[in-house]
Amino acid sequence: MLRMVAGLETISEGDLLIDGTRVNDLGPSERGAAMVFQSYALYPHMTVAENMGFGLRVAGLAKREVSARVHQTAETLQITDLLTRYPKQLSGGQRQRVAIGRAIVRRPKVFLFDEPLSNLDASLRVQLRIELAKLHASLGTTMIYVTHDQTEAMTLGDRIAVFNKGNIEQVGTPSELYENPTNRFVAEFLGTPKINIIPYEWQGDRALRFAGKMTVDAIYFAKETTSLQSGNYLGIRPEHWELTAQGTGITVNISLIEYLGDSTIVYANIEGSTDLVTLKLSIQQSTHKTGDSIQIRPISSQSIVFNRDGNRIG
């Protein structure tokens, strides 16, 4: 998709408009798009300043204008002291800043980012993610950002499009996708730890059967039972569980507890099966230990119902 927007791939169907102008037949240099690649793609024989100003020189801008833009961008990205260095003298984070700076100096109508932080270590990714968010706020320019990292998508995106095998599963704000996923793919893609997907069977008038034998009153899992009657899976996020009294939820046996400081992640097996559920509990709730048997149910019935095809029905 990025390559089509940039003009590196031919569009076989439909129209691409940038700033209201149809650009299907325009070359890459005429579209007003600037791309930041995953691999930095810096020229090793050029200094940072020369790398950043290369596109402007090719476009025929005067040396003074090129120098002014390069220095202005370098100040924005806090890399002024790197302008005389070569790529081999830079760290991964510095190289990515230069690659971003090379895009900024062109003053494009749209920025295209192809997983720009994937080659960096975790702490540096967080730092550059914050800088990208600030940069977007200050420039006010449209950015299309491709990533497999859901944290980057949730923290940077105003609108997120979730792709699956070339198809768009859902488009919306981060909160819309997280709280109201249209199918299992979207629900499982967003959220850490992942959402719990629990198979069940409808029993009688108002009961759910879990793990092939445990039966629980449906009222504890949804405000209305219509969707539960035709559903096959419950989706419950780890933070949407609460501990409950005996006989009013699912019985689970704790197999592992991870302490996170402000909370704990509890991994537990549904009694009588190998089905694993994940709970995120506050420290105040976390008084249990590995091997304990506890009863749990969704908070305020915040469960999502999916059918056998993975589509949301409630």
Stockholm file with secondary structure:
# STOCKHOLM 1.0

chainA/1-314         MLRMVAGLETISEGDLLIDGTRVNDLGPSERGAAMVFQSYALYPHMTVAENMGFGLRVAGLAKREVSARVHQTAETLQITDLLTRYPKQLSGGQRQRVAIGRAIVRRPKVFLFDEPLSNLDASLRVQLRIELAKLHASLGTTMIYVTHDQTEAMTLGDRIAVFNKGNIEQVGTPSELYENPTNRFVAEFLGTPKINIIPYEWQGDRALRFAGKMTVDAIYFAKETTSLQSGNYLGIRPEHWELTAQGTGITVNISLIEYLGDSTIVYANIEGSTDLVTLKLSIQQSTHKTGDSIQIRPISSQSIVFNRDGNRIG
#=GR chainA/1-314 SS CHHHHHTSSCCCSSCCEETTEECTTSCGGGTTEEEECTTCCCCTTSCHHHHHHHHHHHTTCCHHHHHHHHHHHHHHHTCGGGTTSCGGGSCHHHHHHHHHHHHHTTCCSEEEEESTTTTSCHHHHHHHHHHHHHHHHHHCCEEEEECSCHHHHHHHCSSEEEEETTEEEEEECHHHHHHSCSBHHHHHHSSSSCCEEEEEEEETTTEEEETTTEEEEGGGTCSCSHHHHHCCEEEECGGGEEECCTTSSEEEEEEEEEECSSEEEEEEEETTSCCEEEEEEETTTCCCCTTCEEEEEEGGGCCEEECTTSBBCC
#=GC SS_cons         CHHHHHTSSCCCSSCCEETTEECTTSCGGGTTEEEECTTCCCCTTSCHHHHHHHHHHHTTCCHHHHHHHHHHHHHHHTCGGGTTSCGGGSCHHHHHHHHHHHHHTTCCSEEEEESTTTTSCHHHHHHHHHHHHHHHHHHCCEEEEECSCHHHHHHHCSSEEEEETTEEEEEECHHHHHHSCSBHHHHHHSSSSCCEEEEEEEETTTEEEETTTEEEEGGGTCSCSHHHHHCCEEEECGGGEEECCTTSSEEEEEEEEEECSSEEEEEEEETTSCCEEEEEEETTTCCCCTTCEEEEEEGGGCCEEECTTSBBCC
//
